[in-house]
Structure formats: C-alpha cells, structure tokens
Amino acid sequence: MSFNDYETLTVSVGEYADRVATISIDRPEARNALNAEVRRELSAALEAFEDDDEVRVLVLTGVEAANAFVAGADVTELRERTLLEQREASRRPRIYERVDALSMPVIARINGHALGGGCELAQACDVRIAVEDAKLGQPEINLGIIPGGGGTQRLTRLVGEGHAMRLVLSGELIDATEAQEIGLVDEVYPAEELDDRVYELAGAMAEKSPIALELGKQAVRASSRMDLESGIDYEAELFVQLFATDDKNEGIDAFLEGRDPEFTGT
C-alpha cells in the first residue's frame, strides 16, 4: 500500500527531520477516534516502516483539524459488539502492542485530547510530548466499561497505582501540566513550540545507530517488565551484542577522531 492510499492516515517521511517518519491519524469528523479502519491502516503503516531502512524514528500524532490526538475508541463500534466479537477484537497483537513492539523509537506528539484508547495509544509510545492545552484520561468507566487497550497496566507503570486508580475509577480528565507532574507525559509545550521540540528530539535520535536505538529501547522497556537482577543481565547481553556491529566501531572511532559518526545500521 502506498502512503497516498490511506483513507484515515496522513503519512510523511523526512518532511520535518531526516530519517523521521510522521503518521497523523486523519479522521477530523470523529476527532480521530480509533475505528477498525484506522487500526488496520495504522498496523499496515507500522509494518511498512519496520522494514524501511531509511526511517529510524517515528512520530505519531493526529491531524490538526481534529483538535485532538485521538479522542478515544469509536463508541458506535463498541455498542454493537457482543462478548464474543469483542473477545476476537481484543486478541493480540492489537495496535497498542504493535506500537509498543516497533523496533524504532516512537514519539507521541500529543497535539490535543488523548482520551480512552487515545491515551492508551500514547502510553504505548516511548516518549510523550504534549501541547499545554491537551486533556488526557481514561473515561471508560463513564460508559460502564474499563480500559481494554493496556491502560490499567501501562498507566500504572507510568504514574503509580494511586494515580492510576484515581483516573481509571473516576474517569476524570487531567490537563497536560498535571499529566507531566504525575509522569503520564514527559514534556509540555505551547502550541507554537510543540513541533520544534518534537522534531528536535526525533532528529537527534535519528542521527544515532539504528541498532543501538533498537537495543536501547528494548533494555529500557525491560526495566518495568523484569525484576532488577534479570533486567541487569538482559541489559548486559544487549550491550555485548553491540560489539559485533560496525556502528560500535564507527561511533568510537568518530569520538576519538573528533568528528560526527556516520552510522549505517550494520
């Protein structure tokens, strides 16, 4: 599928920073709500970038016309599903696991409200940078359900059990400033500064060895999924693996020679 063929996504590569791809969810009439078509096309785009050696970092966001990052799941789809249909729809890997498992770093550019499934999608990313007037939360409890895209698990790991309980059980929304204070987002900026920071960070990452980026992401992810001793062993093994790469030699040689490295991903 060509990038121009997507109905619910806008995709660009290198437009804002070298080796950086941007996927914008494009359903402004539904405030970028996640329906089956968005999930299908987003999965296809992620798979395409996973196999693209020219892309080292991905930025995930929503189109500006929606005034939202992702306002949630498509509630009309949820209303019509039976238990068996939802069990099938909940089979992994879902879009949240696909974002989580992507080998390259993924930055959530939270340019508006990130609610329900949208908040869960942001949680699956590696770094979250939000515009200051964004709202975030897990309001599923207001519909008589709970988060089902990993929100009770990733949110708790990010903000702690108390804050997760508060947000999941009350359904209340919080602003970006509070989200940063409790650890749900990493940085907050005014709208006019958001892109400068997102693509400054994405571009800095994209200059690095793609192999080191992948293994560094794996190691950090492991810190919340393994006990300490197992995590240290895992980190050490990944560290050792990098000594088989040309990029390790190039990085050290460049440092010793006082020049910028030219990483090739080998």
Residue pairs with C-beta under 8 A, 6 or more apart in sequence:
1 41
1 44
1 48
3 11
3 12
3 13
3 45
6 26
6 41
6 45
7 37
7 41
8 25
8 26
8 27
8 35
8 37
8 38
8 41
9 23
9 24
9 25
9 26
9 38
9 41
9 42
9 45
10 23
10 24
10 26
10 63
11 21
11 22
11 23
11 24
11 45
12 21
12 22
13 20
13 21
13 22
13 52
13 54
13 55
14 20
14 21
14 54
15 22
16 22
16 59
16 195
16 199
16 202
16 203
17 57
17 199
17 200
17 202
17 203
17 206
18 203
18 206
18 207
19 54
19 55
19 56
19 57
19 206
19 207
20 55
20 56
20 57
20 58
20 59
20 199
20 202
20 203
20 206
21 49
21 52
21 55
21 57
21 58
21 59
22 58
22 59
22 60
22 61
22 109
23 42
23 45
23 46
23 58
23 59
23 60
23 61
24 61
24 62
24 63
25 32
25 34
25 38
25 42
25 60
25 61
25 62
25 63
25 66
25 69
25 70
26 32
26 62
26 63
26 66
27 33
27 35
27 38
27 66
28 63
28 65
28 66
30 66
30 71
30 74
31 66
31 67
31 68
31 70
31 71
31 113
32 38
32 62
32 63
32 66
32 68
32 69
32 70
32 71
32 118
33 70
33 71
33 72
33 73
33 74
33 75
33 117
33 118
34 70
34 72
34 73
34 74
34 95
34 117
34 118
34 121
35 73
35 74
35 77
36 74
36 77
39 94
39 95
42 95
42 98
43 95
43 98
46 58
46 98
46 99
46 102
47 98
49 55
49 58
49 102
49 104
50 102
50 103
50 104
53 210
53 265
55 104
56 104
56 105
56 205
56 206
56 208
56 210
56 213
57 104
57 105
57 106
57 107
57 202
57 203
57 205
57 206
57 213
58 102
58 104
58 105
58 106
58 107
59 106
59 107
59 109
59 198
59 199
59 202
60 99
60 106
60 107
60 108
60 109
60 121
60 125
61 69
61 108
61 109
61 110
61 111
62 68
62 69
62 70
62 111
62 112
64 111
66 112
67 112
67 113
68 111
68 112
68 113
68 114
68 118
69 108
69 109
69 110
69 111
69 112
69 113
69 114
69 118
69 121
69 122
69 134
70 114
70 115
70 117
70 118
70 121
70 122
71 113
71 115
71 116
71 118
72 115
72 116
72 117
72 118
72 139
73 116
73 117
73 149
75 143
78 86
78 143
78 145
81 89
90 148
93 101
94 149
95 121
95 149
96 120
96 121
96 123
96 124
96 149
96 150
97 124
97 150
99 106
99 121
99 124
99 125
100 124
100 150
100 221
103 210
103 213
103 214
103 217
104 210
104 213
104 214
104 217
105 126
105 127
105 202
105 205
105 213
105 217
106 124
106 125
106 126
106 127
107 125
107 126
107 127
107 128
107 129
107 198
107 201
107 202
108 114
108 121
108 122
108 125
108 127
108 128
108 129
109 129
109 194
109 195
109 198
110 122
110 128
110 129
110 130
110 131
110 134
110 136
110 176
110 185
111 131
111 134
111 191
111 194
112 131
112 133
112 134
113 134
113 135
113 136
113 173
114 121
114 122
114 130
114 134
114 135
114 136
115 135
115 136
115 137
115 138
115 139
115 173
116 137
116 138
116 139
116 140
116 147
116 151
117 149
119 136
119 137
119 138
119 151
119 155
119 184
120 138
120 147
120 149
120 150
120 151
120 154
120 155
121 149
122 128
122 136
122 185
123 150
123 151
123 154
123 155
123 158
123 184
124 150
124 154
126 217
127 186
127 201
128 184
128 185
128 186
128 187
129 185
129 186
129 187
129 188
129 189
129 194
129 197
129 198
129 201
130 136
130 176
130 179
130 180
130 185
130 187
130 188
130 189
131 176
131 188
131 189
131 190
131 191
131 194
132 175
132 176
132 177
132 188
132 189
132 190
132 191
133 175
133 176
133 191
134 175
134 176
134 179
135 173
135 174
135 175
135 176
136 173
136 174
136 175
136 176
136 179
136 184
136 185
137 167
137 171
137 172
137 173
137 174
138 147
138 151
138 155
138 167
138 168
138 171
139 171
139 172
139 173
140 146
140 147
140 148
140 151
140 168
140 171
141 168
141 169
141 170
141 171
142 171
146 152
146 168
147 155
147 168
151 168
152 164
152 168
155 164
155 167
155 168
155 184
156 164
157 224
158 183
158 184
159 167
159 182
159 183
159 184
160 182
160 183
163 182
163 184
166 172
167 174
174 182
174 184
176 185
176 188
177 188
179 185
179 188
180 186
180 187
180 188
187 197
189 197
205 213
207 263
208 263
209 245
209 247
209 248
209 250
209 251
209 261
209 263
209 265
210 263
210 265
211 242
211 245
211 247
211 265
211 266
212 242
212 245
212 247
212 248
212 251
212 263
215 238
215 239
215 241
215 242
218 234
218 238
219 231
219 234
219 235
219 238
222 230
222 231
222 234
222 235
223 231
226 234
242 248
245 266
246 264
246 266
247 261
247 263
247 264
247 265
247 266
250 261
250 262
250 263
250 264
251 261
251 263
253 261
254 260
254 261
254 262
255 261
